Amino acid sequence: MTTALTALPESRVPDPRDAPPVRWGILGPGWIASQFAAALRRHTRQELAAVASRSPERAAAFAAEYGIPRAYGSYAELVGDPDVDIVYVATPHSEHHRQALMAIEAGKSVLVEKAFTRTAAEAAEVAAAAGKAGVFAMEAMWTRFLPHIDVLRQLVTDGHLGEVMVVTADHGQYFAPDPHHRLYAPELAGGALLDLGIYPISFAAMVLGASPDEITSTGSLAFTGVDAQSAVTLRYGDAVAQVGTTLLARTPTVAAVSGTVARVELAADFYTPTELTYVHRDGARLVRPDGDTIRGHEGLCYQAAHAATLITEGATESPLLPLAETTAILAIIDEIRTHLGAP
């Protein structure tokens, strides 16, 4: 297909309100859990059944804010609740592996915040446990389930970009140096890669695959020893992905997929609901505006609706983000951290 498109494809992502409701338990009432709970309350029919924290007071305050009927002062109590169908693990990365296994052992499905675990080996253990238990498990890489990403996926798979040759993406945020902040703390699996870099790396893997032929990287470490920033090239035959991440500066947070026929540009912040522009090599342009009614982190509702639908159907994995792909993406990050000398 070498002629320019005259119209962009429509998103095939269902309205999140149409997803069948399941009962959610939230582990860790932090910032991302607050965004998740608010998104579900506003845009879905999902039931927020319980929340747990090591602090009973924090759990109770979170439950009161979001109308959650049960608040627990221990994670074990929540995963043992018979009225919880799926556990959303929203604690620091260092806890994901242990808590996901705990929930799976209790027979619960899990949606585990990105990064899924600290390492590929930990991810493989969680995947194996979920498979053995026959429960649903998925990484909460919410970008994969957004409408504009579905439009991009169609453009790539239907050949409208030609052969994809270059993928670029970046995600950098500024965090003031603080040894107590989770992103600077080695004991909490801090660093840019697991929290921010996971977005551009997962984006590249979605387009080109999670098994590059070659990984090259450079970067620097923070004063605590965690990875502070990195510039990474992933080679797939003749195609390359160039991705970057940093804790030290607010970067453009844009992305692009460039092929032999056309390219797609995703405006900032590319990992949230945003504008998509198709540019043909002859200069013709089509724009999908940032016109969706669900904006910013309210887009977390799409991954929850996707998970709820699959659980209701009896599925144990997502076809849009299989556990093997999540594990392979973490293997890429493992190698980059080795290059940088990060823990």
Secondary structure, DSSP 8 states (H G I E B T S, - for coil): --S--SS--------GGGS---EEEEE--SHHHHHHHHHHHHH---EEEEEE-SSHHHHHHHHHHHT-SEEESSHHHHHT-TT-SEEEE-S-HHHHHHHHHHHHHTT-EEEEESSSSSSHHHHHHHHHHHHHHT--EEEE-GGGGSHHHHHHHHHHHTTTT-SEEEEEEEEE-B----TTSGGG-GGGT-SHIIIIIHHHHHHHHHHH-S--SEEEEEEEE-TTSSEEEEEEEEEETTEEEEEEEESBS-----EEEEESSEEEEE-SSTTSS--EEEEETTS-EEEE-S--SS-GGGGHHHHHHHHHHHHHHT-SSBTTB-HHHHHHHHHHHHHHHHHHT--
